[in-house]
Amino acid sequence: MLPAGQHKGGDDYEKGAGWICLLMAVFAAAGLLGGCAAGGQKEAAATAALSATTVSPAYDTAEAAETWAAAGRDSGFPAPGQKIGEDSRRPVHNTEEYRYYLENPFMSVADAPLSTFGADVDTASYANIRRMILDGDRVPEDAVRIEEMLNYFYYDYPKPKEGEPFSVTARLAQCPWNDKHDLLQIGLQAEKLDEGTMPKSNLVFLLDVSGSMEAPDKLDLVKRAFLMMTEYLKSDDTISIVTYASDDRIVLDGAAGEDRLSIMTAIENLSAGGSTHGSRGIETAYQLAEKHYIEGGNNRVILATDGDLNVGITSEGGLTRLIKDQKDRGVFLSVLGFGTGNLKDNKMEAMADNGNGQYSYVDSIAEARKVLVEEMGGTLFTVAKDVKFQVEFNPARIKGYRLIGYENRVMADQDFEDDTKDGGEIGAGHRVTVLYELIPADSRELIPETSLKYQTRPKETSQAPDTDTPPAYDDEWLTIKIRYKQPDQDRSDLLEYPVKDDSFHTQMPEDMVFASCVAETGLLLKSSEYASNASYASVISRLQDLKRIKEDDYSNEFLYLVKRVAAAADQSR
């Protein structure tokens, strides 16, 4: 068996011991076995937790998540899908905050042949949606970011060529939810780093210990997550810990990675209380990161919070400016969201987007393992920064297009060439998946356009456009351009990939089928005006026969979630 959602048969992940082992690990880490924390012996508790976290958590199928949840309820510790018990600190009133984005519309290639956006490897939205579905809660439309759903999963993209930080894959096929349209999948696969070649890390754990974090799915889970991560630190890593509540406190200042007992004891001793002066904690964390800065190494602040800041700089805009001021110092940021009821998703997303980092949501110890252990390379080690996409569409082949998701990453076309404009960070082993819905050039479909007062242009008709493509390019649908910077560079490099007829598949490849199912589910959850003929029944039908459903637990779990949503939708009719 493999950890929950773990890719079976791949070389990305280690084998696990089964879900029952996770239950034992949680009990041990929580001090519920053998009196680990008896008498206030925090060192003993930390040692027990260290031992426990070496066991790989797992559930073999998605349905087993509920078995695990039921078994774990008595521990007082939330499992995947476990509802928070009556004795928890979950707020009675839901004050979670999400940012509203207007969906990307269809654009006319004649008027706007370029589509430009920054890369995004965040996955928080999917894990958060999973939490809501398993808890039986309604999924707010604004919580659904389709690009983060897509990027949560494994895809079989090729390894990068020697000398390039990532590979680029392009596939075309008929769109499943609108058979008059086509679908474009763009896949980017970053290079993986061998453990022996990974640079030294200077990490600052910035941990929210305010009163709002006093809940089993918040600080308790934060502690378990970072105890687990500590086991995988290298001996020459440098670790600092900063906490913040009413004020900030330096708990650990530059400890060596090999000093696991000191690190774990510091984590185990954390307790929650007070208001939330997050901005001061952020400033202190960056100061420590600078103090212990490793030239050519991985210098990073890892923030764990529910985002509920209420003292100091508290606004999304203020926090964004604070983070922007800090990132130019060569220190990257990872944001880990925790908790339910008062989650401030909008603030955490903004901080990650503007801090050369990524945003993950941790709803269980299994997800903590995925983010901080299984995908540690991508979480911690940057291989390219300020990554930007620009797609140029050929009007002879494509009449219109719509970028699915990435609304918060759309950029002005001229910003693609401007190295002062930020893109997205790509970590080692990261994958980026992008989908476009395309309107063929011979379509009679009209694309809405704005009226102009001072300019004139040919009026769009239902007739196919009269295009004149140079013969050398008449087999090209589009060209993908990618700009990126090396982690320690300020000037970008350019890669170009033309997409030709041979990229079109009459039978959609399995990876593309799965990606289209994820996107279609996102459209339904968002009640998207572009959902056309999308349905949960169609998604389930396409998913259940895929080979990856049987081989990849993450994919299996996704099918299970779709079935739950479909059943709930049927019941509400």
Secondary structure, 3 states (H helix, E strand, C coil): CCCCCCECCCCCCCCCCCHHHHHHHHHHHCCCCCCCCHHHCHHHHHHHHHHHCCCCCCCCCCCHHHHHHHHHHHHCCCCCCCCCCCCCCCCCCCCCECCCCCCCCCEECCCCCEEEEECCCCCHHHHHHHHHHHCCCCCCHHHCCHHHHHCCCCCCCCCCCCCCCEEEEEEEEECCCCCCCEEEEEEEEECCCCHHHCCCEEEEEEEECCHHHCCCCCHHHHHHHHHHHHCCCCCCCEEEEEEECCCEEEEEEEEECCCHHHHHHHHHCCCCCCCCCHHHHHHHHHHHHHHCCCCCCEEEEEEEECCCCCCCCCCHHHHHHHHHHHHCCCCEEEEEEECCCCCEHHHHHHHHHCCCCEEEEECCHHHHHHHHHHCHHHHHCEEEEEEEEEEEECCCCEEEEEECCCHHHECCHHHHCCCCCCCEEEECCCEEEEEEEEEECCCCCCCCCCCCCCCCCCCCCCCCCCCCCCHHHCCEEEEEEEEEECCCCCCCEEEEEEEEHHHECCCCCHHHHHHHHHHHHHHHHCCCCCCCCCCHHHHHHHHCCCHHHHHEHHHHHHHHHHHHHHHHHHHHC
